[in-house]
């Protein structure tokens, strides 16, 4: 029995490594495993720049090192008592703060954006939406874990996806709480004593008009857009997406504005196909919940020391 458990753990580890390694950045169309379909939404060819992601194969970002990506030792990930009473989060173990890339503050905004989107590309079409801090946390489909209100399987939610992008890509640590992330004034940077500043833009509470074209013209690639649960002013912030701008496009030409997020499977792409649950490129349409309930955006790029 112990040999079977060991074999299962090894098999799970190999699956995680392979899923991450084949996804350093999707080339051309992005395949969605759930439906074996090709998304009409594509990163710009310029995003694929191996010189920007050379250290993605080095410690600690090396995908084979994924068991050490958490502040919780891997041996405790599947100890329900530890998760409930030490980690104290139904979302499970949290990521470490990755060290910032060498010379990151001297890099151009374009370089920083390519890193950000390369980190996102590692997850697209490969994990579903789930209330997890870490996409590689594979919750047992066991009655005890389900009773503790933990989502079985792998996956990641919206604010943890944006946390992953900025942390793994640039070493910038954001809160994994979407409400707290929306109010970020400054964020720590792995390996640096300084924090980076955020700029609040397009704020509906401070007079920015709900004008689709004006908002699109205001936003820049990498901006975090925060969405309320409903269009009531007192509705809580419930979702976050990342603006892609000219770093992605729709091959059909129907959706001019695209975002990155982790979401359920309710959204249809420009060809009328259901976009599978989880991290994906999705359309930002004028009649969508994203725009109708948009509240404000935060800009972190180019990274600026406080």
Phi, psi and omega in degrees: 000317179298322178297322178295317178298317181297317178298320179296317180296317179297315180300317179298317180298317179297321179297318180296313181300314181296320181294324180283317186292325181285356188242024181308321167198130180292135177262128179066233183284153182256118183275134176261114184301324188299325183239003180052041182242163181253125181290143174284351182266130187224145170293150173295149181302330182292341180293329182279093184226095184303333181293338181279334188243024183304321184279001175294344178255013180244158177297138002267002184279345179314123182304333179289351181264013190301334179292342180257015181277359184246156172285346177260128179305141184304324181298342181260356183300327186248025172258105185302324179297318179295314181299319183283320191251343178252303176293320176057048177207129175293346179276354173085198183297154181250157177290151167292169167271115180287148177294142177294146176300149180304131177066025187301327182286342178268351181284156179287161176300324179297316178299315181296321179293320178298321177297315181301312184285333174294319177298318178297319183300336179294340186251344188298129176072008186240346178224148179268172175287130178204154178280071179231145171285326184239129180294338183271000176280112186257089187293130179299139175276074188233139183306326180293321180286320178295319178297332177276008175066043176248137186280118181297153177087188179267169177149177182204149180262185191294308184285334175285332174294316178292325175299315177302313183302310183285328181284301181297319184287316190232356182076017180263124186261115176255157174294143177276354174278124183296326179293314179291322178300322181295338182254015183297126175260328179205152182228138178290156181235128183301122177088359180239146177284339183274160170258164173256147182274153171245154177240124179273124185227165176052044188272113181296331181285348181238036169093001178290129184288149175278074182239115187301311183291322179293321178296314180300323180287336182278326186285153177233154180305133181098347178296142176265125180252129184252133188243133176278160181298324177217180181274010173284140183297333182266004178291143182288154170296129187234350187204156176220140177228164180244127181287133182260332180056226184275014177270001176205161180209165177259121183296340178273344181080004185276330182246100184285338184237127185234153179226165171252135172196169170251125191209172173287191186259028184279340188272137176261145177277185185290349177258007178084010180268145177290126177280123183301154177303146174111186180301130182195165167276129181229159180281145173251094187258155183297327182263009183276162173303322181307312182279317183300327183248013176301138180247304180197174178231155173240136178247126177246342185253139358290148183299132182233123179291143172277000000 
